[in-house]
Amino acid sequence: MSILLGAALVAAMASGQDYAQQRVAPRGGYAQSCSEAYVNRGRLYADCRDTRGQLRGTSIELARCGGEEINNDNGLLVCGRVRGDYETGGRPGGDRPGWGGDRPGGGWNGGGAPQGSYRQTCTDASVRGGRLFARCEGGGRDRRASSLDYSRCGRFDIANENGLLVCGPVRGQWEGEGGGWGGGNGGGWRQPSITVYDQPNFRGSSREFTSEDRNLGRTPFNDRVVSVRVQGRWEVCTDAEFRGRCRVIDGDVRQLDRAFSRSISSLRPVGRY
């Protein structure tokens, strides 16, 4: 029996050593919901989605896994009874070519903002909950607040397009600003929202939007909106792609006028509040 136990112990230690000596990310269930995985100095680093769908930086010491499968537990790397750590600072350089704490066009560096051409015309950049937030110049107007899920950018440059954060085919969303907003302070951003109703006085069927919708024809509310409740300022238009007649709404409307009642086909948050 002691010989069998000794052999098992040696095998487990060897497995742990193999894990620790890897220079590429090992296989495991975590790969289904994690991305940008790499190994540095015996630790596995990855961006893993939590139960809310947000990407979180996390790492785990491979030597402690002893051959156990590595999985994602609510955005945290785990193996057996071993739980990893959430990462809030800059990631150490990995073994992937061109990969470092600040990747071009993206970057994983915890609370620090990633690199990109947007820095030339944007200020107050910060990262929270897997999103990049910044105030950016917008076509001669005041700086506008927007955010971007920069985990989708890959190696695309993060740029400022008329005040909106974008990268490659990925477009960000406009953000409203509450009192006390400040880049990197972790608070003050208020989520813009608009709730549309198909009857006056906020009655009937309803739906809440927290980001732009270029074509309500893909929803049951195209040309059906009669009243709205809003947080922030929203532009509504009578045609898809923000065409036709447009107006900005910055307060609840119990019944839209004739020009817009049962005519709205696109909507988006705009500017500050």
Helices and strands as residue ranges (DSSP letters): H 2-21, G 29-32, E 34-40, E 43-49, E 55-61, G 62-64, E 70-73, E 76-79, E 82-83, E 85-86, G 117-120, E 122-128, E 131-138, E 141-148, G 150-152, E 158-161, E 164-167, E 170-171, E 173-174, E 176-177, E 189-190, E 193-199, E 203-209, G 216-218, E 227-231, E 234-239, G 240-242, E 243-249, E 266-269
